[in-house]
């Protein structure tokens, strides 16, 4: 238990550091989805922050995010995604491969998802950094080793939530940073549009968690 709490605290601190260092600037606003970009000291890759409102419960979105095997249905350019290790209902490891247009090589990563909730505000945080190990590096695919993602889910009403997602990824390899930054807004728009569709599915209705309510 102590180790889990310590790891969770370290991940939160890392995400907070990235967010605090960014001077967020609104890049795109479409269909209620706001996308911000911000520079990160020491990196040529911009960080991304997305904000939107959804007519859903916090538990519904948690269930969708933690249902990692279905990620190809809604996460932009995800070729495959599979659960590696289910530590608990609120913690898991998964592997994912991201498809990129030729001649760029596909990317893959292993991520560690941890869900925590503030007992007073009921705000839920899901940290999802890339981690080493679990899956051997594959020939022809570039392994992402530097990625920090974070979801913040804030209940607004009985069936409404505010969602904030921030991420900073170094895609590695020879992919130029200007190309990554150029397409930085397209992915988040499609992901959040996909979330709206997925949340309407029966699999995510009437979901409850002991750790998120």
C-alpha positions as CSV (number, residue, x, y, z in Angstrom):
1,X,0.0,0.0,0.0
2,X,2.8,2.4,1.0
3,X,4.6,1.7,-2.3
4,X,1.5,2.3,-4.4
5,X,0.8,5.6,-2.6
6,X,4.4,6.7,-3.1
7,X,4.4,5.8,-6.8
8,X,1.1,7.6,-7.3
9,X,2.5,10.7,-5.5
10,X,5.6,10.7,-7.8
11,X,3.5,10.5,-10.9
12,X,1.3,13.3,-9.8
13,X,4.3,15.5,-9.0
14,X,5.8,14.8,-12.5
15,X,2.5,15.7,-14.2
16,X,2.2,18.9,-12.1
17,X,5.7,20.0,-13.0
18,X,5.0,19.6,-16.7
19,X,1.7,21.5,-16.4
20,X,3.3,24.3,-14.3
21,X,6.1,24.8,-16.7
22,X,3.8,25.3,-19.7
23,X,2.6,28.7,-20.8
24,X,-0.7,27.5,-22.2
25,X,-2.0,29.2,-25.3
26,X,-5.4,28.4,-26.9
27,X,-4.7,26.8,-30.3
28,X,-8.1,25.5,-31.4
29,X,-11.7,25.6,-30.2
30,X,-14.3,23.5,-32.0
31,X,-17.6,21.9,-30.9
32,X,-17.0,22.7,-27.3
33,X,-13.5,21.3,-27.3
34,X,-10.6,23.6,-26.4
35,X,-7.0,22.7,-27.2
36,X,-4.1,24.5,-25.8
37,X,-0.4,24.1,-26.6
38,X,2.6,25.0,-24.4
39,X,6.3,24.9,-24.5
40,X,8.2,22.6,-22.1
41,X,11.7,23.7,-21.1
42,X,14.4,21.5,-22.6
43,X,12.1,20.1,-25.3
44,X,11.3,21.1,-28.8
45,X,8.0,19.1,-28.6
46,X,5.0,21.1,-27.4
47,X,2.7,19.9,-24.6
48,X,-1.0,19.6,-25.2
49,X,-3.9,20.3,-23.0
50,X,-7.5,19.6,-23.9
51,X,-10.7,20.7,-22.1
52,X,-14.3,19.7,-22.7
53,X,-17.6,19.0,-21.0
54,X,-19.4,15.7,-21.2
55,X,-22.9,14.6,-20.3
56,X,-21.7,11.6,-18.3
57,X,-20.6,10.6,-14.8
58,X,-17.0,10.5,-13.8
59,X,-17.2,6.7,-13.3
60,X,-18.3,6.3,-16.9
61,X,-15.2,8.1,-18.2
62,X,-13.0,6.2,-15.8
63,X,-14.4,2.9,-17.1
64,X,-13.8,3.9,-20.7
65,X,-10.2,5.0,-20.1
66,X,-9.4,1.9,-18.1
67,X,-11.0,-0.3,-20.7
68,X,-7.6,-0.2,-22.6
69,X,-8.4,-3.1,-25.0
70,X,-11.0,-0.9,-26.7
71,X,-8.6,2.1,-27.3
72,X,-8.4,1.5,-31.0
73,X,-12.1,2.4,-31.2
74,X,-11.5,5.9,-30.1
75,X,-7.9,6.8,-29.5
76,X,-6.5,8.5,-32.7
77,X,-4.2,6.3,-34.8
78,X,-4.1,3.5,-32.3
79,X,-3.3,0.3,-34.2
80,X,-3.5,-2.0,-31.2
81,X,-3.9,-1.9,-27.4
82,X,-3.8,-4.7,-24.9
83,X,-3.9,-5.1,-21.1
84,X,-0.6,-6.3,-19.7
85,X,-1.2,-6.4,-16.0
86,X,-4.3,-5.5,-13.9
87,X,-2.9,-4.5,-10.5
88,X,-6.3,-3.5,-9.1
89,X,-9.5,-1.9,-10.3
90,X,-7.7,1.5,-10.2
91,X,-4.3,0.5,-11.5
92,X,-3.0,-1.3,-14.6
93,X,-0.3,-1.5,-17.2
94,X,-1.0,-1.8,-21.0
95,X,0.8,-1.9,-24.3
96,X,-0.2,0.1,-27.3
97,X,1.1,0.6,-30.9
98,X,0.4,3.8,-32.7
99,X,0.3,3.8,-36.5
100,X,2.0,6.7,-38.4
101,X,1.8,7.4,-42.2
102,X,4.6,6.1,-44.3
103,X,7.6,6.6,-44.4
104,X,7.5,7.2,-40.6
105,X,7.9,4.2,-38.4
106,X,5.1,3.2,-36.0
107,X,5.6,4.0,-32.4
108,X,4.7,1.9,-29.4
109,X,4.8,2.2,-25.6
110,X,3.9,0.7,-22.3
111,X,1.8,2.9,-20.0
112,X,1.0,2.7,-16.3
113,X,-2.5,4.0,-15.4
114,X,-3.3,4.9,-11.8
115,X,-6.7,6.4,-10.7
116,X,-7.0,8.5,-7.6
117,X,-9.8,10.6,-6.2
118,X,-9.8,13.6,-3.9
119,X,-12.2,12.6,-1.1
120,X,-13.3,16.2,-0.5
121,X,-13.7,17.6,-4.0
122,X,-14.4,14.2,-5.7
123,X,-12.1,15.2,-8.5
124,X,-10.6,12.2,-10.2
125,X,-7.0,12.1,-11.6
126,X,-5.7,9.4,-13.9
127,X,-2.0,9.5,-14.5
128,X,-0.6,7.5,-17.4
129,X,3.1,7.8,-18.0
130,X,5.1,5.6,-20.3
131,X,7.3,3.1,-18.4
132,X,10.1,0.8,-19.3
133,X,10.0,-3.0,-19.5
134,X,7.2,-5.5,-19.9
135,X,7.3,-5.7,-23.7
136,X,10.6,-6.2,-25.6
137,X,11.4,-3.5,-28.2
138,X,10.2,-4.6,-31.6
139,X,12.1,-4.4,-34.8
140,X,10.8,-1.6,-37.1
141,X,8.8,0.1,-34.3
142,X,10.2,3.0,-32.3
143,X,9.6,2.7,-28.5
144,X,8.3,5.8,-26.8
145,X,10.0,6.1,-23.4
146,X,9.3,9.7,-22.5
147,X,5.5,10.4,-22.3
148,X,3.5,11.9,-19.4
149,X,-0.3,12.0,-19.7
150,X,-2.8,13.1,-17.1
151,X,-6.6,13.2,-17.0
152,X,-8.5,15.4,-14.5
153,X,-12.2,14.6,-14.2
154,X,-14.3,17.1,-12.3
155,X,-18.0,16.4,-11.5
156,X,-20.2,19.4,-12.3
157,X,-23.7,18.1,-11.8
158,X,-25.6,14.9,-11.5
159,X,-24.7,13.7,-15.0
160,X,-22.1,16.2,-16.2
161,X,-18.3,16.3,-16.0
162,X,-15.5,18.7,-16.9
163,X,-12.5,16.9,-18.4
164,X,-9.0,18.1,-18.8
165,X,-6.3,16.1,-20.5
166,X,-2.7,17.1,-20.7
167,X,0.2,15.2,-22.4
168,X,3.8,15.7,-23.4
169,X,5.3,13.1,-25.6
170,X,8.8,12.7,-27.1
171,X,8.0,10.4,-30.1
172,X,11.7,9.4,-30.4
173,X,13.4,8.4,-33.6
174,X,13.9,10.8,-36.5
175,X,10.4,12.2,-36.6
176,X,10.9,16.0,-36.8
177,X,9.4,18.0,-33.9
178,X,7.8,20.5,-36.3
179,X,5.8,17.7,-37.9
180,X,4.6,16.5,-34.5
181,X,3.6,20.0,-33.4
182,X,1.8,20.6,-36.7
183,X,-0.6,17.7,-36.1
184,X,-0.9,18.3,-32.4
185,X,-4.5,19.5,-32.5
186,X,-5.9,16.9,-34.9
187,X,-5.4,14.0,-32.6
188,X,-7.1,15.5,-29.5
189,X,-10.1,16.6,-31.5
190,X,-10.7,13.2,-32.8
191,X,-10.1,11.5,-29.4
192,X,-12.6,13.7,-27.6
193,X,-15.1,13.3,-30.4
194,X,-14.6,9.5,-30.0
195,X,-15.2,9.8,-26.3
196,X,-18.6,11.3,-26.8
197,X,-19.6,8.4,-29.0
198,X,-18.1,5.7,-26.7
199,X,-19.9,7.1,-23.6
200,X,-23.2,6.4,-25.2
201,X,-22.6,2.7,-25.3
202,X,-24.4,0.4,-22.9
203,X,-21.1,-1.0,-21.6
204,X,-20.4,2.3,-19.8
205,X,-23.9,2.9,-18.5
206,X,-24.7,2.6,-14.7
207,X,-21.0,2.1,-13.9
208,X,-19.9,2.4,-10.3
209,X,-16.5,2.1,-8.6
210,X,-15.6,1.9,-4.9
211,X,-12.6,4.2,-5.6
212,X,-14.4,6.8,-7.7
213,X,-17.9,8.1,-6.8
